[in-house]
Amino acid sequence: MLRKIGRLFVIKTRWEAYLIIYALALGAMTRGAHYTVQYPGLGGWLLFAATAGAVFLGGAKILDAIRYEQEKREAEAAKEAGES
């Protein structure tokens, strides 16, 4: 039962990754907008840019990890097909 629940928290496709990255971006941009109000001037805008940059870096890492896992699964499937 725990395994079934755990599978809900695994990103399996690029579509799921894009949805998660979108949600992260919404939260980060909201936080960045609060920074511009909380810290007026250049400091607030730099923090806003940092929140955007964090989403870009995190999103790229998520997409790379999905590509790596898909290639790994394909290689294992090819290996099993070759052994049969």
N, C-alpha and C positions, 0 to 999 in steps of 0.2 A: 504494500500500500504506500509506503514511504517513497518507493521508487517511482510510482505513478505520479505522486505529488512533486517529486524532484524533477521529473521531466518537464513540468510546466515552466520551470525556471531556466531551461536550456534554449539558447537561440539556435535554431536549426537551419533557417533559410535567410537569404538576403532580405526578403520582404519583412520578416520579423526584425531583422537588424535595423532596417530603415525606420520602422515604427518606433523602435526604442531610441534610436538616435534623434528622431524628431521630438520625442518626449523629453529627452535630455536637453535638446536645444531650446525648447519652450521654457523649461525651468531655468536654464542658464541665462537666457535673455531677460527673463523677468528679474532674476537676481541682479543682472547687470544694470537694468533700468533702476533698480533700487539703489545700486551703488552710485549712479549719477546724481541721485537726489541726496543721498546720505553724505557723499563726498563731492561737493560741487567743484568744478574745474577739471584740470588735467588728470588728477588722481582718480577721480570717479570714472573718467573715460578710459583710463588705462586698465582699471579693474574690469570695466565692461568688456574691453578687448581680451582680457585674460580669460573671462568666462567663455567667450566665443572660441578662443583658441583651444581651451580645454575640450570643448565639444568636438572640434575638428580632429584633435589628436585622438581622443577616445573613440570617435566614430571610425577613423581610419584603422585603429587597432582592432575594433570589433569586426570590421569587414575583412581585414587580413586574416583574423583567426578563423572566420567562417570559411574562407577560401582554402586555408590550410587544412581544416578538418574535412572538407569535401574532397580534396585531393587525396588525403590519407585514406578515406573510405573507398574511393575509387581504386587506389593502389591495392588495398587489401582485397577488394572484390576481384580485381584482375589476377592477383596472386592465387586466390582460391580457385578461380576459373582455370588457371594454368595447371594447377595441381590435380584437378579432377579428370 
